[in-house]
Each structure stands twice: as structure tokens, then as C-alpha cells.
Amino acid sequence: MHNPSALPSPESSKSFWLSEPDEVLRSYRSTLELPQYADVVIIGCGITGANAARILFEKKPELTVTVMEAREVCSGATGRNGGHVQPLLFDRTPEIANFELKNCAAVRDYIKKHDVACEYTSVTGCRTFWTNSLLIEAEAQVAELRKLAPKMGQSVSIITGESDLTAQRVHPNCAGATLTLGAASLWPYKLVVHMVRDLVEKKAVNLQTNTPVESITPLESTENTQARWTVVTKRGSMVAKYVILATNGYASHLLPLFSDLIVPVRGTMTALFPPQGYERLPDSYGFVGAGPGANPSSDDYLIQRPSEGVSNPKEHLMFGGGRAAGTSESIGETDDSFVDRGSLAYLKKQLPILLDLGGKSGTNTGLEDDFAWSGIMGYSKDNAPWVGAVPDAKGLFLSAGYTGHGMPNATLCADAVIHMLLSEERGEELAQTHTNMVMRGHIPVSYLITKERIAEASVLPSVKEQDSSDLMGFFDGKWTIRP
Ligand SMILES: Cc1cc2nc3c(=O)[nH]c(=O)nc-3n(C[C@H](O)[C@H](O)[C@H](O)COP(=O)(O)OP(=O)(O)OC[C@H]3O[C@@H](n4cnc5c(N)ncnc54)[C@H](O)[C@@H]3O)c2cc1C
């Protein structure tokens, strides 16, 4: 059993992505005091909260919206992640794969339409497997995808031979890799800040940074018949008709029912200097089972920042993961003020072992870090995000639990939550809304929050148990205990 999450820690380690902050927005408060009432309070200002506010404003600009953020704008996982927008197409249903592809397209389209300077770069995602059994599992999953969704299957190819691997700069002792089209890399903070700045300038939201929400309580009865929830902070309380929790790893602080279902997990990231004389890498990368003892659950990730049109042209290797090499507990942890020294040492040493970086990068040479930091992910007990109305809590919505894979999901999950909220506002029945949304591909069925799903997830091994062994796999259309 996991305890409810703590609030975000007041101090945090210095993420590269936060090294060029928007000085006005970072600690912005639209008003000195909290408003007394808002139609909608969105808690959390990362990629989920920002998109929820943006989409709500696009669809229903007359609603009053307050956004509360515990720290600075985008200082949670979105401002501390790997910058990798990689749709995963084969270890999940075609329904989920398709949703991730659509989400990645939505991210790209927003950036292009608004000309957001956030280093957006299309890349091929090269996912490498470092044991034969992992490769065999991936090959079977790709074969299944090609059978079930032949068109989508064309976006994934498998490479195993030495010459194909070395062409992608992967060392040939790797068992094999998949190449997936549709991936991208970006500077996530700049994307979120662009959205939030636009909303603040249009006075579309009341933004309150450095305002941790300590609790939310349902209102029994009130003079304001609209209000259903009291939102409590140290700066005072306000009431709202709807509350959206966009608090990812920290969700269970305000929603203890989810203590076992969404668990905070600390991850480590680095911005490494490429070695002298390096050659740019052709792809973005995932490294599965490459960690200490080839732990099958170790999953490291890498993008290289672009060289052109950027404010800080160091072509950093943005490399994250290394949890299996960690020296401190990561599961259930919310303190991102320090960097795990075991994970950091591993990340600095590991890349030349996995890839041919070119230049002076012998396998024993560690790379120098420009920045190293930590961040808090939200691991879902059944591996799927939790999106929608919280049962038996009218007016309360959640979109969280992306299990370290939020960039290909959060934008359209936020869109789905807003759709459900507005359906409720129109008096429509939730079960019917769910059915319609799933039929239209608006949200994968396994992401919906239902009492049945909560009951099913409650009997799964805990996130900690799953993390320490290879217990879970994707079978019969969902993540479950291996048969
Ligand atoms: C080290 C690391 C590397 C990652 N790499 C990748 C990657 O390469 N690709 C990928 O797809 N995903 C990656 N992820 C996961 C991805 O970053 C997340 O899934 C995604 O950013 C979640 O966005 P969010 O807006 O839901 O949550 P967050 O960005 O965490 O935002 C939640 C916000 O809520 C605020 N908050 C929480 N509780 C409260 C409260 N009670 N009151 C007020 N505010 C509150 C927090 O301060 C935070 O700002 C990584 C995550 C980490 C930590």
C-alpha cells in the first residue's frame, strides 16, 4: 500500500528546460487575492493543466477559470522531462497507438499554427532492445500490430543486423531495435509557457502560481448554488463548480482514493555535452533492458537538441533514466530537489556504451553534464492514464498517471476531460458520453475512470512490486499480470 503523495517539494533541482524562464510568467498571479469563485479550478500548470485551460477557453470562453500551481509555471514533470514525444505503437492496442499518433499530431499542429519557438524537431524513434527475450517480445507485438492495423504497422520497422544497427549508430551487441515514424523532440517548457502566456494576456484565466492546494472538499450546501467544491490553500480558500486535477504524480495528495493507483516516482535527467568531434545522431532513442544486470524494466531515453535556430546551440544529449542504478528510493518519492548520484553516474557513463557518438567517446569515458536534475512522474498501477470524472465526486475531474509517457498523451487527455466536463454541464449522462467518445476514438476505453476499473486495478500488484520484477505485460487488450 502506498501513502498519499506529498505536495510538490518547495525546492527543486535545476532543470535545463527551466534555464531560460519567462521572468514575468514564472511567478505570475493575475490577482493579489484568490478569486472567491470560479466555474472551473484547474490544479497544476504543466502540459495537462495548460492544455485543459486552453481547450476550455476555445470551447466555452464565458466560463471563469482559475489555474493554481504549487510552484512556478511548468515546474513539474513537464519542465523536467526528456523532451521526447515518442508514440509507442506496438506494446498496446491499436486504439491506444492511434490515440498517441493523433496526440503527437495535435502537439505538432499547435506548434506550427502558433509558430511556437520550442525546438520542435521531427525524428524517427529508435527503440533498442538489449536482450534477446525483449527483442522477441517486441517482434511478436509488432507482428500483432501489423495484423490488427496494417496501415499503422507500416510506421514501424525492425532492425537486427549489424549493418542496420550501426547505420543508426547503435552498437551491434544490441539484440535489435524498432524504428517508428512520427516521433519528435522539443523544449516542453517553452510550449507550455507559450500557451499560458497567451491565456494570461487574453485574461482567459486567473493564474495563481506558488499556491499549493492543500485539500479539496465537497460543499454540503451553499448560498452559491453553483459551487460544489471548496479549494483550500494557505492563501485562503475559494469555491468552484468544477475542479480538474492536472497534478499527475501528486494526484493522491488531493485524492487519497488514488494513493495506490497513481504513485509518484522520481526520475533523473541530464543534459550532457557531446564528446569532442562527435557526429550528430540520426534518431531519438529508447534503451530497453540496457541497465545494470539488463533489468528488463529499465527504460532509458535520449534526444539530441537541434543545432540550428536555437538559443543555446550546444547540441546537448538529453539523456534520462538510470533508475535501476539509483542509490536512493524512487518509488513513492516527491522530493525533486536532489539528483540521485547512482543514476547520474550511470547516465554519464552509459551512452558511449550504447551508441557510437563519434569523436573521442571511448566506452570508459563518461560524458560531462551541463545540467542534471530530477522530476516526479506519476506511475499508474494498471499502466494506463486515468482520465475523466472521479466516481461519487460530482464536478471533480482528473487527467493523470501517464507512467513517464505524458507527451504523447496529455494534450488529448486534457481535451477529453474538457469534453466530459462540458457534457456534464449540458446535463448529459456520463456513461453515454463515455460510449460516444470511445466510439469516435476520442479516448481509449482503458483510460476512462470507472468504478469497475478502480476495482480491477486494486487487486493488481502494487507499483513498487511491479517495478521490482517483470510481473506485468500487455495481454488481451490491457496491461495485466503475466499469465
Ligand atoms: C525525469 C522525467 C523524464 C521524463 N521524460 C519524458 C519523455 O521524454 N517523454 C514523455 O512523454 N514523458 C516524459 N516524462 C513524463 C512527462 O513529463 C509527464 O507525463 C508529463 O509532463 C505530465 O504532465 P502533467 O502536466 O500532467 O504533470 P506535471 O508537468 O507534473 O504538472 C503537474 C503540476 O501540478 C502541480 N501540482 C501538483 N500538486 C499540486 C497541488 N496540490 N496544488 C497546486 N499545484 C500542484 C505541480 O507543481 C506541477 O507543476 C518524464 C518525466 C520525468 C519526471
PDBQT file of the ligand as one rigid body, heavy atoms in Angstrom, charges set to zero:
ROOT
HETATM    1  C1  LIG A 501      12.669  12.911 -15.429  1.00  0.00    +0.000 C 
HETATM    2  C2  LIG A 501      11.459  12.750 -16.315  1.00  0.00    +0.000 A 
HETATM    3  C3  LIG A 501      11.629  12.430 -17.662  1.00  0.00    +0.000 A 
HETATM    4  C4  LIG A 501      10.510  12.272 -18.479  1.00  0.00    +0.000 A 
HETATM    5  N1  LIG A 501      10.695  12.082 -19.825  1.00  0.00    +0.000 NA
HETATM    6  C5  LIG A 501       9.623  12.029 -20.639  1.00  0.00    +0.000 A 
HETATM    7  C6  LIG A 501       9.786  11.959 -22.045  1.00  0.00    +0.000 A 
HETATM    8  O1  LIG A 501      10.898  12.074 -22.553  1.00  0.00    +0.000 OA
HETATM    9  N2  LIG A 501       8.686  11.793 -22.809  1.00  0.00    +0.000 N 
HETATM   10  C7  LIG A 501       7.432  11.713 -22.260  1.00  0.00    +0.000 A 
HETATM   11  O2  LIG A 501       6.470  11.515 -22.990  1.00  0.00    +0.000 OA
HETATM   12  N3  LIG A 501       7.241  11.865 -20.949  1.00  0.00    +0.000 NA
HETATM   13  C8  LIG A 501       8.298  12.027 -20.126  1.00  0.00    +0.000 A 
HETATM   14  N4  LIG A 501       8.113  12.195 -18.790  1.00  0.00    +0.000 N 
HETATM   15  C9  LIG A 501       6.732  12.242 -18.277  1.00  0.00    +0.000 C 
HETATM   16  C10 LIG A 501       6.079  13.568 -18.621  1.00  0.00    +0.000 C 
HETATM   17  O3  LIG A 501       6.933  14.624 -18.308  1.00  0.00    +0.000 OA
HETATM   18  C11 LIG A 501       4.773  13.683 -17.846  1.00  0.00    +0.000 C 
HETATM   19  O4  LIG A 501       3.956  12.568 -18.132  1.00  0.00    +0.000 OA
HETATM   20  C12 LIG A 501       4.012  14.941 -18.207  1.00  0.00    +0.000 C 
HETATM   21  O5  LIG A 501       4.855  16.046 -18.189  1.00  0.00    +0.000 OA
HETATM   22  C13 LIG A 501       2.852  15.125 -17.238  1.00  0.00    +0.000 C 
HETATM   23  O6  LIG A 501       2.327  16.414 -17.417  1.00  0.00    +0.000 OA
HETATM   24  P1  LIG A 501       1.309  16.985 -16.351  1.00  0.00    +0.000 P 
HETATM   25  O7  LIG A 501       1.004  18.358 -16.752  1.00  0.00    +0.000 OA
HETATM   26  O8  LIG A 501       0.206  16.030 -16.185  1.00  0.00    +0.000 OA
HETATM   27  O9  LIG A 501       2.117  16.933 -14.976  1.00  0.00    +0.000 OA
HETATM   28  P2  LIG A 501       3.227  17.939 -14.425  1.00  0.00    +0.000 P 
HETATM   29  O10 LIG A 501       4.024  18.518 -15.502  1.00  0.00    +0.000 OA
HETATM   30  O11 LIG A 501       3.941  17.214 -13.326  1.00  0.00    +0.000 OA
HETATM   31  O12 LIG A 501       2.363  19.089 -13.828  1.00  0.00    +0.000 OA
HETATM   32  C14 LIG A 501       1.626  18.919 -12.633  1.00  0.00    +0.000 C 
HETATM   33  C15 LIG A 501       1.719  20.240 -11.898  1.00  0.00    +0.000 C 
HETATM   34  O13 LIG A 501       0.837  20.183 -10.794  1.00  0.00    +0.000 OA
HETATM   35  C16 LIG A 501       1.410  20.926  -9.734  1.00  0.00    +0.000 C 
HETATM   36  N5  LIG A 501       0.763  20.452  -8.509  1.00  0.00    +0.000 N 
HETATM   37  C17 LIG A 501       0.775  19.205  -8.006  1.00  0.00    +0.000 A 
HETATM   38  N6  LIG A 501       0.038  19.144  -6.886  1.00  0.00    +0.000 NA
HETATM   39  C18 LIG A 501      -0.446  20.387  -6.680  1.00  0.00    +0.000 A 
HETATM   40  C19 LIG A 501      -1.275  20.962  -5.681  1.00  0.00    +0.000 A 
HETATM   41  N7  LIG A 501      -1.769  20.228  -4.667  1.00  0.00    +0.000 N 
HETATM   42  N8  LIG A 501      -1.564  22.285  -5.771  1.00  0.00    +0.000 NA
HETATM   43  C20 LIG A 501      -1.107  23.027  -6.807  1.00  0.00    +0.000 A 
HETATM   44  N9  LIG A 501      -0.317  22.522  -7.769  1.00  0.00    +0.000 NA
HETATM   45  C21 LIG A 501       0.007  21.220  -7.714  1.00  0.00    +0.000 A 
HETATM   46  C22 LIG A 501       2.877  20.577  -9.820  1.00  0.00    +0.000 C 
HETATM   47  O14 LIG A 501       3.665  21.546  -9.180  1.00  0.00    +0.000 OA
HETATM   48  C23 LIG A 501       3.101  20.513 -11.317  1.00  0.00    +0.000 C 
HETATM   49  O15 LIG A 501       3.573  21.714 -11.848  1.00  0.00    +0.000 OA
HETATM   50  C24 LIG A 501       9.202  12.386 -17.938  1.00  0.00    +0.000 A 
HETATM   51  C25 LIG A 501       9.030  12.744 -16.596  1.00  0.00    +0.000 A 
HETATM   52  C26 LIG A 501      10.152  12.936 -15.790  1.00  0.00    +0.000 A 
HETATM   53  C27 LIG A 501       9.946  13.344 -14.354  1.00  0.00    +0.000 C 
ENDROOT
TORSDOF 0
